[in-house]
Structures are given as C-alpha cells and as structure tokens.
Amino acid sequence: MARKRQSAAEDILNIAASLPWPLSLFIAAVIYLGLHHFASLAPLAVKSVAEIGEATQRTMLITLAQIFQYLLPILFVIGAGASWIKQRKAGQLHDRVAAFPKIETLREISWREFEQLVAEHYRRKGYQVKLRGGKGPDGGVDVELRLQRDVYFVQCKHWRAQQIGAATVRELYGVMQAEGAVGGFVVTSGHFTKDAEDFAHGRGIELVPAERFLGEVRSHARHL
C-alpha cells in the first residue's frame, strides 16, 4: 500500500522537530520578522494601467505575508517543543544507561531508543547532531554529525548477541563516499567480526562495540 503523502505543514513540523530546538525558535523569529515587514507594506496606488500588474502582485504579497507571518512561526515553535521533548527524553535515557552500564541495559531498549541514545551521546561529545533515521533497525545512516565544517555519519546496530560483519561497514563507507562525509561510526549493542575491523581500517570509520560505547556513555553522564 502506498504511503500517504504528507501535507506541507507536516513536512515543516518534521523539519522543525529534527533541528535543535533553539535553532527552530530562532528560525521562527526570523520568519516572523521577515514576513511581518512585508505584511506591513501599504498597497501600491495605481496611477496608470501599466501599474495594475505590479499593484496586484504587491497586494498578493502583502496578503500572503499577513497569513504566513503567524502560521509558519507557529509551526516552527511547535516543532521546537517537540524537539525539546525528544532531547529531554534522550538525555534521561542516556543518564539511565550510564547509571547501569551493562549490555543487558542496551538490549532492553528498542532500536529507536538506541538511535536516540547514540545521538545524545555524540551531542554531549560536542557534535551537532541530526537524526536521519533509517527505515528500520538496519536501514541506512541513522545519525548525521557535524563538527565545524566536517560531516560524519553514524550507523546504529541494535542487534541481540550478534556480530556485525564487513557488509555493514561497507554499506556505510559507500554512503560516506557518495555524500562526502569525512568519517563515520558504527555503534552496536554487540560486537564486530575481524572482517569488519579489517575493512574499517584506514577508511575513516570507527567501530564502537557495546563495551566501549557503555564506557563512553558513563564518562559523559550528567549525574551518576
């Protein structure tokens, strides 16, 4: 069954919710100020037939600005609220795992929570974080990281008692090459095979098995 197409408003909400909430609030303010400027313009007085087209365009611009000067900022404010809630929950999850840094703790959470945990962890390490989200527990690049101008990709593998093979690392490397990322991370609740480690070597990909990830989460916890 084909997926129902989202409305433009839903697309904007999703974009705003995927951004850091302070950025979404900043965008809301900029949009309001910009559109308010156009909404406050006076209609153009028509003095000749030649000016009718320009006057009509100006009137349409003013009307649209009057409508969207409130609608678009409201959508970004709602998205900012959703982003804040997600970040707060991710922070609580991070600290909960840090308090009980065991592999069993990782395996008790869902694959979606694991992605959020990984994203929050790299946020605390100083990266700008964007959740891209694969189509399932094994799909695509899950988290995009930025450090100044450099872009890194993260693939999360929340598998139970599984070893991650070279195919996963090769997949990530292909996306890195295609999109120009300077490096990548594969974070798992399990372990990596020797073939995966060999393929990652020298390709800018860092493999993070469960034990190492738990240690890093504990070291970046707010409260223990």
NORFEN-V546103 format. One record per helix or strand of 3 or more residues. SS is the DSSP state (~ for helix, > for strand). FROM is the first residue (numbers start at 0). TO is the last residue. Records with the same first field share a line. If there is no record, write none. Layout:
SS=FROM-TO, FROM-TO
//
This chain:
~=7-17, 20-38, 48-98, 102-107, 110-123, 165-178, 193-199, 209-218
>=127-130, 142-146, 149-156, 182-187, 204-207
//
